Amino acid sequence: MSPSSSSSLGLFTSICLLQSVVAVTCGALMMFYLDEIAAFGHGWETAGKLRGSTPHDQLLIQTSDSFAGLLLLAVGFLLFMVAFVRDHGFQIFFAKGCILLHAAMALWRVYFERRLEDLAHDWPRQLVGDLVLSLSWVFFLVYSWREKYD
């Protein structure tokens, strides 16, 4: 392995580990502290509206949010495992896939979340988060291409 590819490996590992910590933390908080996180992110009034109005709705929403948290937890563990893959071709492929995933989330926020009255004021902040996470992978690709052509 050349010295330049080892620095690219270090960058890939760092990005994966950082995003893994974010995903695991958010997933665990969604599963166990959903009310507090919703109040922190949206405010108490909006968080109350997001809980649902009937006990049946509340149970469905709580179950759905718990599964979303579990999915984030799984994504975090997947990112942790992928962080140690040394195949440069796979790293490039994975980074491109992550960029597409974050772009899809950004489009979802722009086209659907902004139309929801209770979430309309939160989507720009979440959109910025999606773009920052995507830019970390773009930075990795640019860094990898720079190493390849230098």
Buried (B, 14 or more C-beta within 10 A) or exposed (E): EEEBBEEBBEBBBEBBBBBBEBBBEBBBBBBEEBBEBBBEBBBEEBBBBBBBEEEEEEEEBBEEBBEBBBEBBEBBBEBBEBBEBEEBEEBBEBBEEBBEBBEEBBEBBBEEBBEEEBBEEBBEEBBEBBBEBBEBBBEBBEBBEEBEEE
